[in-house]
Amino acid sequence: DREGLSISRVELTLNKIFKNEKIAPKAFEKIIKDKIYKIFTDEILAQANWGKKIQDAIEYFNPENPYEIYIWALKNDIVKNILENYKGQYLNSNYEIYTYFKKFSTQKLALHYAITSDNQAYKYFRKLKDIKINTTGDILLKNGYMQGAKIGEILEKLLEEQINNNSFSNQTDELIWVKNNF
């Protein structure tokens, strides 16, 4: 019976438990196996073995407030969103990986990795997330390109080329590529 028990109080208690890195994976496993989750929900998508996977993901991704990932894993709406939108098997290029994961927070990326074992999430985090281009829309305008949607298209293709092929070491290389392709 959950009467009189607030979700915020349950989350506060879970925060205290999961902040202890040494016990967090085992505590998560116990919450699932012993159906302690029934305090706040009838059914759960989380699996008991996720505790160790979350711990590993926290080590790999080093997110702020890592204990929150355990709590997120107990929330069906968050887990369902990750599982329903999971596209790992369809991401063929570095740019597709970048585009898929760029809106993920570090916590969501870690949870995604923990529950899907998707190495592309790890690849994004370690190799792709910080790739940038030096060229801006203003620079393209100064080089004679007309303002409009085409500027965004050029910048997007430039970023795609950099992410997939690491083609440019400076802005001059980028502008040469733009002039040759647009």
Secondary structure, DSSP 4 states (H G I P E B T S, - for coil): --TT--HHHHHHHHHHHHT-TTTHHHHHHHHHHTTGGGGT-S-----TTHHHHHHHHHHHH--SSTHHHHHHHT-HHHHHHHHHH--GGG--SHHHHHHHHTT--HHHHHHHHHHH--HHHHHIIIIITT---S--HHHHHHTTPPSSHHHHHHHHHHHHHHHHH---SSHHHHHHHHHHH-
